[in-house]
Amino acid sequence: MTSRVVSRQQAADVCGLWRQAGRTVVLTNGCFDLLHVGHIRYLQEARSLGRLIVALNSDASIRRLKGPLRPIVPEEERAEMLAAMRCVDLVTIFDEETAAGILEAIRPDVYAKGADYGPAGRPLPEAEVAHRLGARVALIPLVENHSTTAIIDRIRRQKP
């Protein structure tokens, strides 16, 4: 693990220091299983909004959300890969099914999510918490035809 993979409390403490220094704190969350170009572009766009913290779903939370065959890559490895990216400032792992608790702890200025959420997409489970905390919700366009599920499906369809 790297020093950029931190506990929830450590992330909250660092964010407090960033805010004191006048920096904008951006939080995003997700599974980030099988990193692909869609993830990279999404995280780069989120980082353009301020200092970026990625709240990473734990293995257990992914199994609850996506079923027993996921994740493909264990949480420690996913966290290390994300932390190695220039556009990611900190990574913290969470075990809940939504990021509401992380939002409460981090209190970001901006909560970044993919545009598959929000008015034109799925309901954003954390929207009420984000708005109550005064965080702006930024919906970032997704890269079409790039998803972990699609990659897994493509691999499963291939014949040896």
BELHU-V504033 format. One record per backbone hydrogen bond with DSSP energy under -0.5 kcal/mol. NH is the residue of the N-H (numbers start at 0). CO is the residue of the C=O. Records with the same first field share a line. If there is no record, write none. Layout:
NH=CO ; CO
This chain:
4=1
5=3 ; 90
10=6
11=7
12=8
13=9
14=10
15=11
16=12
17=13
18=14
19=15
20=16
21=18
22=17
25=23 ; 50
26=109
27=52
29=54
38=35
39=35
40=36
41=37
42=38
43=39
44=40
45=41
46=42
47=43
48=45
49=46
50=23
52=25 ; 50
53=89
54=27 ; 52
55=53 ; 91
56=29
57=93
61=57
62=58
63=59
64=60
65=61
66=61 ; 62
69=66
76=73
77=73
78=74
79=75
80=76
81=77
82=78
83=79
84=81
87=84
88=51 ; 86
89=51
90=3
91=53
93=55
102=98
103=99
104=100
105=101
106=102
108=24
109=24
110=135
111=26 ; 109
112=137
114=139
116=113
117=121
120=117
121=115
124=122
126=123
129=125
130=126
131=127
132=128
133=129 ; 130
134=129
135=108
137=110 ; 135
138=136
139=112 ; 137
143=141
145=142
150=146
151=147
152=148
153=149
154=150
155=151
156=152
157=153 ; 154
